[in-house]
């Protein structure tokens, strides 16, 4: 049974979109990787038309780069794109943390935040990068959920953030990761304390440190503009 038969409720383009996004989230597809139409049609049991439609949709969403002469690739970010993305995230994620701190005592928000922080800390020494990546993503997803702001959720470039982490994970040392975990701890403590100003500030500092760190990487770490 091919993938298309296993998921008859999805249209063919939707099936391709889902398969590529799943590949990126699982780490099977990485920034800079070429997407071969023939492979996608064979593996997913669809024709080239739906594959091309799906690639155009993913290009519009910033996940895929289409090049007239080189074909389709999982998007890799240039130095300027990384800088610009992190400048925006510094403000947006800071706001998310501020709102989460404001809402921390609503419903089961406090328990959700504490539980996700514990799960993140549990993979601190994990050599499985994808497990760490998942818990980091879930950490921010919980913050967004607790923030309860639909517009912030809509504006957050979640896939670009995931691509950014995938692209640069091999350049981060154990020391860099330890500093990141200290930042996650500071963010969590501020949110759980209901201190919106501090939550905003420590989150912005965390994103700023990441931006400075990545700005010092060699040119080969980045896609060419």
PyMOL commands that set and color helices and strands:
alter all, ss='L'
color gray80, all
select helices_A, chain A and resi 3-6+12-26+37-44+48-60+79-102+109-122+129-147+150-155+158-171+174-192+196-215+219-221
alter helices_A, ss='H'
color red, helices_A
select strands_A, chain A and resi 34-35+64-67+71-74
alter strands_A, ss='S'
color yellow, strands_A
deselect
rebuild
show_as cartoon
